[in-house]
Amino acid sequence: MVRKSKRLNVVQSRAQYANGDFANSEQSRSSRELLETHELEDNEDHLTERDDNLDNMTGDGKAVDKRGAHSLPAVWNMPDGARIVVKCNNLGQPIGDEGGVLGKFLGTIARLGGYCPLDKKDWRNVKKDGGADTILQCVQTKFLYPAKCDKWILKTIGRDWRKFKAGLKKEFFNAKKRRKALYKLCPEYVDNDQWHELVNYWKSKEGRAVSEKNKISRASVKTSHTAGTKSYARWAEDLRQEDPEKKQPHRAKVYLATHRKKDEERNKHADLADLEKLIHNEPELAQSDHGKVAWKGDALHTILGEEKPGQVHGMGLLPVPNQVYGRLPRYLKNINMTTTNGSSHAGESDVMEEIAKLKRRIEEQDQRIEEQDQIIEGFRNQDEVCGLIKIAMLILFLTLT
C-alpha cells in the first residue's frame, strides 16, 4: 500500500523558539520548497530507513564504528538552517503531521549513546550536567517549536530511552548466562562500554530488585496505549478539526477513538463497553461545551478510576492533575460539591457558591475578631488610665507626708 505524501512546513530560521508567526508568514511559505515532498513524506518505510552515518555518531560528533539502527535520514540531512515548524496545543504537546515527525525524531535521539548514555541508571542522571540542554540544542537544529514544548520533548525522549533499554534486555539478556557471554552479545548499534555497564546493572542485586518491582507495576496496568505512533494530542486535534464547531473533544471521546476494537476483541476490553454505555446514559459526563475536556468524576475517570500520581487518563505525556483539573484549595478538599442535576460537568457553579459562602464566613469572622480587638484595646486603655491614677495618688501621698 502506497501512502500519500504530506508536505511539511519547513522554514529557514535561526530563532531559538517559534513565536507563533511562522505558520502563516511569507518566510514559511517561501521556504517550503527547501525540501521536496518525497524527501519528508510521512511514510514509515522512508522515515525509518537505516542510516549508518547517523547512528554511528556520538553526541560530541565523533564517529563510532557501529552499524546504525533505524533513523530519519531525511530530517538529519536537511540543509543548514532548515527547520520543521511544529505547532503545540495549550498543554505544550505537539500536534499535526510535523508533531508526528518530531516524535519519531526524538526516538532516534533516545537511541544515540552520545546524547542518552545507556549506562546511566536513571533518566534524571542523563539530564544532569547540561545533558538536557545538549539534547534540546540538537532538536532545535531541525525543528522550530514553542518554548513550552521543551518539557514534552525531554519527557518523550526519557520514555523512549527507557523503552530502548527494555527492548535490549528482552532481546539480548539472559539472567542464566555469565557476564562474559553477555558482553559478547553487544548489538552493533550500541557502544561496548555502555553495554558492559548495562549488563553489570542488570546482573546486580539492585538491577534485579528494580526489575521485579517494574514487573509488578506493569502487571497492574489496566489499559495500554493503542494509538500507535500517533499521540493522544494529535488524535484530539484531528477530532477537533473534524468537528463543525471546531470544539476540543472530551478526553473520553479521544479514548474511544484510540481504543476501538474489532467485534471479536471487544469482550476482552470491558472498559470500552462500560464507557460507551455510560456516555449513552449520561452524555453530560463526556461533553466539552464549556471548554473543559477533563474533570474528576467525568466519564473516563468514572470507568478507569484514580490515576497514578502525576498522570491524567487519556491526555498523553506532560499534563498533570493540577494542570488539567485545577488546583483545589485546602479549605475545599473536604467539601462535597455536587450539582442540582447530579452532573459533575456543571460543578463550577457549585464551587463558586461554596467559595462565596466561605468568603462571607471569613468576612464575618474578621469582623468579630476586629470587635474583640477593640474591646481588648479598650481594656488595655482602662488599665493604663488606672495605672496613671494610682501613680498620681502615690506621688500626692508622698508629697503630703
DASUL-V147412 format. One record per residue. N is the residue number from 0. RES is the residue in one small letter. PSI is psi in radians with two decimals (999 if undefined). Layout:
n=N res=RES psi=PSI
n=N res=RES psi=PSI
This chain:
n=0 res=m psi=2.21
n=1 res=v psi=2.18
n=2 res=r psi=2.58
n=3 res=k psi=2.34
n=4 res=s psi=2.59
n=5 res=k psi=2.17
n=6 res=r psi=2.25
n=7 res=l psi=2.74
n=8 res=n psi=1.91
n=9 res=v psi=2.41
n=10 res=v psi=2.85
n=11 res=q psi=1.97
n=12 res=s psi=2.54
n=13 res=r psi=0.04
n=14 res=a psi=2.60
n=15 res=q psi=-0.76
n=16 res=y psi=2.76
n=17 res=a psi=2.46
n=18 res=n psi=0.13
n=19 res=g psi=-0.15
n=20 res=d psi=-0.20
n=21 res=f psi=-0.55
n=22 res=a psi=-0.57
n=23 res=n psi=0.16
n=24 res=s psi=2.80
n=25 res=e psi=-0.59
n=26 res=q psi=-0.71
n=27 res=s psi=-0.81
n=28 res=r psi=-0.70
n=29 res=s psi=-0.37
n=30 res=s psi=-0.09
n=31 res=r psi=-0.40
n=32 res=e psi=0.02
n=33 res=l psi=-0.57
n=34 res=l psi=2.31
n=35 res=e psi=2.71
n=36 res=t psi=-0.74
n=37 res=h psi=-0.33
n=38 res=e psi=-0.67
n=39 res=l psi=0.57
n=40 res=e psi=2.48
n=41 res=d psi=1.26
n=42 res=n psi=2.16
n=43 res=e psi=-0.72
n=44 res=d psi=-0.62
n=45 res=h psi=-0.77
n=46 res=l psi=-0.35
n=47 res=t psi=0.34
n=48 res=e psi=2.75
n=49 res=r psi=2.53
n=50 res=d psi=1.70
n=51 res=d psi=-0.62
n=52 res=n psi=-0.63
n=53 res=l psi=-1.01
n=54 res=d psi=-0.05
n=55 res=n psi=0.22
n=56 res=m psi=2.48
n=57 res=t psi=3.09
n=58 res=g psi=-0.42
n=59 res=d psi=0.16
n=60 res=g psi=0.00
n=61 res=k psi=2.42
n=62 res=a psi=2.52
n=63 res=v psi=2.34
n=64 res=d psi=1.27
n=65 res=k psi=2.58
n=66 res=r psi=2.41
n=67 res=g psi=2.73
n=68 res=a psi=-3.02
n=69 res=h psi=2.48
n=70 res=s psi=-3.04
n=71 res=l psi=1.35
n=72 res=p psi=-0.58
n=73 res=a psi=-0.55
n=74 res=v psi=-0.82
n=75 res=w psi=-0.53
n=76 res=n psi=0.31
n=77 res=m psi=2.67
n=78 res=p psi=2.67
n=79 res=d psi=2.31
n=80 res=g psi=-0.27
n=81 res=a psi=2.25
n=82 res=r psi=2.46
n=83 res=i psi=2.21
n=84 res=v psi=2.17
n=85 res=v psi=2.25
n=86 res=k psi=2.67
n=87 res=c psi=2.71
n=88 res=n psi=-3.07
n=89 res=n psi=-0.16
n=90 res=l psi=0.04
n=91 res=g psi=0.34
n=92 res=q psi=2.33
n=93 res=p psi=2.56
n=94 res=i psi=2.98
n=95 res=g psi=3.08
n=96 res=d psi=-0.64
n=97 res=e psi=-0.64
n=98 res=g psi=-0.60
n=99 res=g psi=-0.73
n=100 res=v psi=-0.68
n=101 res=l psi=-0.77
n=102 res=g psi=-0.73
n=103 res=k psi=-0.64
n=104 res=f psi=-0.70
n=105 res=l psi=-0.55
n=106 res=g psi=-0.60
n=107 res=t psi=-0.63
n=108 res=i psi=-0.67
n=109 res=a psi=-0.39
n=110 res=r psi=0.04
n=111 res=l psi=1.97
n=112 res=g psi=-0.40
n=113 res=g psi=-0.57
n=114 res=y psi=-0.69
n=115 res=c psi=1.41
n=116 res=p psi=2.38
n=117 res=l psi=-0.29
n=118 res=d psi=0.02
n=119 res=k psi=2.35
n=120 res=k psi=-0.52
n=121 res=d psi=2.49
n=122 res=w psi=-0.56
n=123 res=r psi=-0.55
n=124 res=n psi=-0.52
n=125 res=v psi=-0.66
n=126 res=k psi=-0.28
n=127 res=k psi=2.86
n=128 res=d psi=0.74
n=129 res=g psi=0.07
n=130 res=g psi=-0.72
n=131 res=a psi=-0.73
n=132 res=d psi=-0.68
n=133 res=t psi=-0.73
n=134 res=i psi=-0.81
n=135 res=l psi=-0.66
n=136 res=q psi=-0.65
n=137 res=c psi=-0.79
n=138 res=v psi=-0.67
n=139 res=q psi=-0.26
n=140 res=t psi=-0.30
n=141 res=k psi=-0.31
n=142 res=f psi=2.55
n=143 res=l psi=2.01
n=144 res=y psi=2.85
n=145 res=p psi=2.65
n=146 res=a psi=-0.51
n=147 res=k psi=-0.15
n=148 res=c psi=-0.17
n=149 res=d psi=-0.79
n=150 res=k psi=-0.73
n=151 res=w psi=-0.69
n=152 res=i psi=-0.87
n=153 res=l psi=-0.67
n=154 res=k psi=-0.66
n=155 res=t psi=-0.79
n=156 res=i psi=-0.68
n=157 res=g psi=-0.73
n=158 res=r psi=-0.80
n=159 res=d psi=-0.59
n=160 res=w psi=-0.76
n=161 res=r psi=-0.68
n=162 res=k psi=-0.68
n=163 res=f psi=-0.79
n=164 res=k psi=-0.71
n=165 res=a psi=-0.68
n=166 res=g psi=-0.70
n=167 res=l psi=-0.73
n=168 res=k psi=-0.74
n=169 res=k psi=-0.64
n=170 res=e psi=-0.62
n=171 res=f psi=-0.35
n=172 res=f psi=2.41
n=173 res=n psi=2.01
n=174 res=a psi=-0.40
n=175 res=k psi=-0.30
n=176 res=k psi=2.67
n=177 res=r psi=2.82
n=178 res=r psi=-0.77
n=179 res=k psi=-0.66
n=180 res=a psi=-0.65
n=181 res=l psi=-0.61
n=182 res=y psi=-0.65
n=183 res=k psi=-0.25
n=184 res=l psi=0.15
n=185 res=c psi=2.14
n=186 res=p psi=2.71
n=187 res=e psi=-0.39
n=188 res=y psi=0.23
n=189 res=v psi=2.42
n=190 res=d psi=2.36
n=191 res=n psi=-0.84
n=192 res=d psi=-0.73
n=193 res=q psi=-0.64
n=194 res=w psi=-0.74
n=195 res=h psi=-0.78
n=196 res=e psi=-0.65
n=197 res=l psi=-0.76
n=198 res=v psi=-0.74
n=199 res=n psi=-0.69
n=200 res=y psi=-0.77
n=201 res=w psi=-0.60
n=202 res=k psi=-0.27
n=203 res=s psi=2.86
n=204 res=k psi=-0.71
n=205 res=e psi=-0.79
n=206 res=g psi=-0.70
n=207 res=r psi=-0.67
n=208 res=a psi=-0.76
n=209 res=v psi=-0.68
n=210 res=s psi=-0.78
n=211 res=e psi=-0.70
n=212 res=k psi=-0.72
n=213 res=n psi=-0.61
n=214 res=k psi=-0.74
n=215 res=i psi=-0.75
n=216 res=s psi=-0.72
n=217 res=r psi=-0.64
n=218 res=a psi=-0.38
n=219 res=s psi=-0.06
n=220 res=v psi=2.22
n=221 res=k psi=-0.69
n=222 res=t psi=2.81
n=223 res=s psi=2.81
n=224 res=h psi=2.07
n=225 res=t psi=0.33
n=226 res=a psi=0.12
n=227 res=g psi=-2.48
n=228 res=t psi=-0.05
n=229 res=k psi=2.15
n=230 res=s psi=2.86
n=231 res=y psi=-0.67
n=232 res=a psi=-0.72
n=233 res=r psi=-0.66
n=234 res=w psi=-0.80
n=235 res=a psi=-0.71
n=236 res=e psi=-0.71
n=237 res=d psi=-0.71
n=238 res=l psi=-0.63
n=239 res=r psi=-0.73
n=240 res=q psi=-0.56
n=241 res=e psi=-0.38
n=242 res=d psi=2.28
n=243 res=p psi=-0.57
n=244 res=e psi=0.01
n=245 res=k psi=0.67
n=246 res=k psi=2.52
n=247 res=q psi=2.23
n=248 res=p psi=2.59
n=249 res=h psi=2.62
n=250 res=r psi=-0.46
n=251 res=a psi=-0.65
n=252 res=k psi=-0.68
n=253 res=v psi=-0.71
n=254 res=y psi=-0.76
n=255 res=l psi=-0.70
n=256 res=a psi=-0.54
n=257 res=t psi=-0.09
n=258 res=h psi=0.34
n=259 res=r psi=2.34
n=260 res=k psi=2.76
n=261 res=k psi=2.75
n=262 res=d psi=-0.71
n=263 res=e psi=-0.25
n=264 res=e psi=-0.16
n=265 res=r psi=-0.53
n=266 res=n psi=-0.42
n=267 res=k psi=-0.20
n=268 res=h psi=1.32
n=269 res=a psi=-0.46
n=270 res=d psi=-0.64
n=271 res=l psi=-0.81
n=272 res=a psi=-0.72
n=273 res=d psi=-0.69
n=274 res=l psi=-0.79
n=275 res=e psi=-0.71
n=276 res=k psi=-0.74
n=277 res=l psi=-0.76
n=278 res=i psi=-0.63
n=279 res=h psi=-0.74
n=280 res=n psi=-0.61
n=281 res=e psi=1.29
n=282 res=p psi=-0.42
n=283 res=e psi=-0.30
n=284 res=l psi=-0.08
n=285 res=a psi=0.57
n=286 res=q psi=2.60
n=287 res=s psi=0.61
n=288 res=d psi=-0.54
n=289 res=h psi=0.27
n=290 res=g psi=-0.05
n=291 res=k psi=2.18
n=292 res=v psi=-0.04
n=293 res=a psi=2.49
n=294 res=w psi=2.80
n=295 res=k psi=2.21
n=296 res=g psi=0.06
n=297 res=d psi=-3.06
n=298 res=a psi=-0.82
n=299 res=l psi=-0.68
n=300 res=h psi=-0.63
n=301 res=t psi=-0.69
n=302 res=i psi=-0.79
n=303 res=l psi=-0.29
n=304 res=g psi=-2.89
n=305 res=e psi=2.53
n=306 res=e psi=2.88
n=307 res=k psi=2.69
n=308 res=p psi=2.27
n=309 res=g psi=0.09
n=310 res=q psi=2.76
n=311 res=v psi=2.22
n=312 res=h psi=2.36
n=313 res=g psi=0.36
n=314 res=m psi=-0.06
n=315 res=g psi=-2.90
n=316 res=l psi=2.65
n=317 res=l psi=-0.99
n=318 res=p psi=2.41
n=319 res=v psi=2.79
n=320 res=p psi=-0.82
n=321 res=n psi=-0.55
n=322 res=q psi=-0.63
n=323 res=v psi=-0.85
n=324 res=y psi=-0.41
n=325 res=g psi=2.59
n=326 res=r psi=2.15
n=327 res=l psi=2.17
n=328 res=p psi=2.62
n=329 res=r psi=-0.61
n=330 res=y psi=-0.06
n=331 res=l psi=-0.10
n=332 res=k psi=-0.56
n=333 res=n psi=0.20
n=334 res=i psi=2.22
n=335 res=n psi=1.83
n=336 res=m psi=2.07
n=337 res=t psi=3.00
n=338 res=t psi=2.92
n=339 res=t psi=-0.48
n=340 res=n psi=0.15
n=341 res=g psi=0.09
n=342 res=s psi=2.29
n=343 res=s psi=-0.40
n=344 res=h psi=-0.55
n=345 res=a psi=0.36
n=346 res=g psi=-0.24
n=347 res=e psi=-0.69
n=348 res=s psi=-0.65
n=349 res=d psi=-0.63
n=350 res=v psi=-0.81
n=351 res=m psi=-0.66
n=352 res=e psi=-0.75
n=353 res=e psi=-0.70
n=354 res=i psi=-0.72
n=355 res=a psi=-0.75
n=356 res=k psi=-0.77
n=357 res=l psi=-0.67
n=358 res=k psi=-0.74
n=359 res=r psi=-0.73
n=360 res=r psi=-0.73
n=361 res=i psi=-0.71
n=362 res=e psi=-0.71
n=363 res=e psi=-0.74
n=364 res=q psi=-0.70
n=365 res=d psi=-0.69
n=366 res=q psi=-0.74
n=367 res=r psi=-0.72
n=368 res=i psi=-0.69
n=369 res=e psi=-0.73
n=370 res=e psi=-0.73
n=371 res=q psi=-0.68
n=372 res=d psi=-0.68
n=373 res=q psi=-0.71
n=374 res=i psi=-0.79
n=375 res=i psi=-0.73
n=376 res=e psi=-0.65
n=377 res=g psi=-0.74
n=378 res=f psi=-0.70
n=379 res=r psi=-0.75
n=380 res=n psi=-0.72
n=381 res=q psi=-0.71
n=382 res=d psi=-0.69
n=383 res=e psi=-0.74
n=384 res=v psi=-0.80
n=385 res=c psi=-0.66
n=386 res=g psi=-0.72
n=387 res=l psi=-0.69
n=388 res=i psi=-0.77
n=389 res=k psi=-0.73
n=390 res=i psi=-0.73
n=391 res=a psi=-0.75
n=392 res=m psi=-0.64
n=393 res=l psi=-0.73
n=394 res=i psi=-0.73
n=395 res=l psi=-0.71
n=396 res=f psi=-0.75
n=397 res=l psi=-0.62
n=398 res=t psi=-0.74
n=399 res=l psi=-0.54
n=400 res=t psi=999
